[in-house]
Amino acid sequence: MKSYQYRFEKVLTYREQEKNETESAYKNAIESFETIATELYDLLKKKENVLVEQQEKMTRGFAVNEIHHYARFIESLEKKINQVQQDVIQARSKMNWFEEKLLDKTIEVKKYEKMREKDHNTYQEELDHKEAERLDELSTLKFRKNENGW
């Protein structure tokens, strides 16, 4: 008697591999997003601290060249913040894209697993039916043998 073999086993294996690769890419996208978002947070915090420091110096008074220095520094921080904000938007978009792909791949794998389960149940039912038929035949033969006095 042959053992159970799911006809789409190779397809299921391939789909699982695709899902695992997508899951890995999604995790990398999350890490990348978190890194860039942390960089943005640090830049915003730095700008806030510089503005507080500038405000404190303004109340005490400071030289014109220091005012220019702070203005240039804040301007360069704002440019960097704007660039990193764009990077955050891209990283979030990439992360969301991989999340959708992972969901699609997971659903696809689940479909094949469900099909395998149904197919295996059908196979098991056929085996059980054949076994019942064999037992019926054996009991019929035994009955006839006893009836005929063999």
Secondary structure, DSSP 8 states (H G I E B T S, - for coil): ------TTHHHHHHHHHHHHHHHHHHHHHHHHHHHHHHHHHHHHHHHHHHHHHHHHHHHH---HHHHHHHHHHHHHHHHHHHHHHHHHHHHHHHHHHHHHHHHHHHHHHHHHHHHHHHHHHHHHHHHHHHHHHHHHHHHHHHHHHHHHT-
